[in-house]
Amino acid sequence: MWTLRLFLPALGWGVILAVSLWPLHQAAARRWPRGQGLVWPAAFTLLVLLVFVIPLAMVAVAVAHDSMAVTQWLAQAHAQGVPVPDFVAHLPYGDHLAAWWQQTLATPEAIDRLSLQARHLHFASGERILGLVAHRVLLISFMLLTLFFLLRDGARVAHALRIGTRRAFGEAGVRVADQAMLAVRGTVNGLIIIGFGEGVLMGVAYGLAGVAHAALLGVLTALLSAIPLGAVAAVGIAAALLGAAGQAAAAVGVLVFGGVVIFVADHFVRPVFIGGATRLPFLWVLLAILGGIETWGLIGLVIGPALVAVLMLLWREWVGAHQGPLNPAADPAVGPALPE
């Protein structure tokens, strides 16, 4: 693990994508068994490259451009302050808002802390940027290689892991491991893929509506969509920016389109993808996502909710809420399952 520490994120993402795509890969292999050795793994790896890697690279370029503009704006604000916009005076309690703005944002001293944080966003030298890009490309290459070989040899790997888990933890450990795989698959399908789709759709909508820094807001929408009602906040920010720029019709259009996208995704698409593996209360979803990202980085967006989902399942079984590895259905010593 210490030797491979620099490549663990690539290996982790390869495993996560393989677990998520495995049912589709198996369905394709059943239709054409001769392709499961090379054709289907290569096809699914190419699919990941085309659907996720290339669009994410394009988004990263746009985000870098927007980040440069934001950094320049913060530097200018630090030097000159941010004047009170004209529309503030027309809002309810506009006088109070204008006074608050004047005290907190209108002078360079008032926003000094924000500008100090912005200084850390400066761009490095060209050689360092090329080194970072080369490192990311290398990690993506290893991630795709890991995905290819896991799809090709996934059945043998899963069989070996099942044997090892059974010898170490017994049959109950195997069922817990199966639940962990379902939690990872549900997290990827229900949080990552749906969030990615929401971010792409809303990013395009932001761009067409003329929202400033549409790429950054699209990424923000994708990240916040994993949190209940999080995408609503991102859409509200975009609509507020349009309203502040005097584009009321565009703001209403973004709100309506965003409401439709979020409603369809949360009430129709996400439940089908996520199943029951990672249905957690709001507080646990929020803590799992934020704690996972803080602890593990971006891959924690999957690891955090998956770990909490497994632990929540084990807890419900431990207290007898429903049957499972710790509360077997066939165990006569366990009474009837308690209602959740």
PyMOL commands that set and color helices and strands:
alter all, ss='L'
color gray80, all
select helices_A, chain A and resi 5-31+33-35+39-80+86-90+94-104+112-119+126-209+214-224+230-244+248-274+282-318
alter helices_A, ss='H'
color red, helices_A
deselect
rebuild
show_as cartoon
